[in-house]
């Protein structure tokens, strides 16, 4: 049996279970959770302004999709002069700067950071970055990242979903929680994982590695 046949049969099973009132997750297992703490993505120009001319980000820990947590950290300062130190930089460098914080962080900073999908920073909150070698002012770029699930194409087939779908996800722990409007993001480099921020995790009593179920 080749890969196409296996994929087709899996899809048939998922559809049959859905019609029978059984969720796809019942057939293929739970989805691991990754709790995303505040962090920042930088352009190369920003890296050099903050850490020195010619500086290259250094890897601390590998993450999915070729990303990695860096040894480098920065301070962020809001227009109201409130700040947070040691915000972890994630690599590799990007085409646009982006700061991802929780709603609680936004309140502490006095920032109106909007809830956005990663990459959607137009018109988002301003912030100043301070590194060991310089300062960068961003007139936009600070967001509260919307919850989402990373999947490989094979994972998407198993769960019967596709790129851009929105689903609901249930956690059945001590504080049962239903997460709605969870966007599916599909790429061959992705490892199956639902990303939520620290506010969402704390409210539900979730930690990295716990599993949730796709319910719709």
GIJOMO-V476755 format. One record per residue. RES is the residue in one letter. NEAR is the number of other ideal C-beta (glycine too) atoms within 8 Angstrom. Layout:
BEGIN
[[RES & NEAR] [RES & NEAR]]
END
This chain:
BEGIN
[[X & 3] [X & 5] [X & 5] [X & 6] [X & 8] [X & 9] [X & 10] [X & 8] [X & 8] [X & 10] [X & 10] [X & 8] [X & 9] [X & 14] [X & 9] [X & 8] [X & 12] [X & 11] [X & 6] [X & 6] [X & 4] [X & 7] [X & 10] [X & 12] [X & 12] [X & 8] [X & 8] [X & 8] [X & 5] [X & 7] [X & 14] [X & 10] [X & 17] [X & 9] [X & 11] [X & 10] [X & 7] [X & 12] [X & 12] [X & 15] [X & 12] [X & 12] [X & 10] [X & 7] [X & 6] [X & 11] [X & 15] [X & 11] [X & 10] [X & 16] [X & 9] [X & 8] [X & 4] [X & 5] [X & 9] [X & 5] [X & 12] [X & 7] [X & 10] [X & 7] [X & 6] [X & 4] [X & 8] [X & 9] [X & 9] [X & 6] [X & 8] [X & 12] [X & 10] [X & 13] [X & 6] [X & 11] [X & 9] [X & 11] [X & 11] [X & 15] [X & 10] [X & 14] [X & 7] [X & 7] [X & 6] [X & 9] [X & 9] [X & 12] [X & 6] [X & 6] [X & 13] [X & 11] [X & 14] [X & 11] [X & 10] [X & 7] [X & 9] [X & 9] [X & 3] [X & 9] [X & 14] [X & 13] [X & 17] [X & 13] [X & 13] [X & 10] [X & 9] [X & 8] [X & 12] [X & 14] [X & 7] [X & 8] [X & 15] [X & 8] [X & 13] [X & 5] [X & 14] [X & 9] [X & 6] [X & 11] [X & 8] [X & 10] [X & 6] [X & 8] [X & 13] [X & 5] [X & 5] [X & 12] [X & 13] [X & 11] [X & 14] [X & 11] [X & 17] [X & 9] [X & 13] [X & 5] [X & 8] [X & 7] [X & 9] [X & 11] [X & 7] [X & 12] [X & 5] [X & 10] [X & 14] [X & 16] [X & 17] [X & 13] [X & 13] [X & 10] [X & 12] [X & 13] [X & 14] [X & 13] [X & 13] [X & 12] [X & 8] [X & 7] [X & 11] [X & 13] [X & 10] [X & 10] [X & 12] [X & 9] [X & 9] [X & 7] [X & 7] [X & 6] [X & 8] [X & 7] [X & 11] [X & 11] [X & 14] [X & 11] [X & 15] [X & 5] [X & 10] [X & 3] [X & 8] [X & 7] [X & 10] [X & 9] [X & 15] [X & 5] [X & 8] [X & 13] [X & 12] [X & 15] [X & 10] [X & 11] [X & 8] [X & 5] [X & 7] [X & 14] [X & 7] [X & 10] [X & 12] [X & 15] [X & 11] [X & 12] [X & 14] [X & 11] [X & 9] [X & 11] [X & 13] [X & 8] [X & 8] [X & 11] [X & 8] [X & 14] [X & 7] [X & 6] [X & 6] [X & 10] [X & 9] [X & 13] [X & 13] [X & 13] [X & 10] [X & 5]]
END
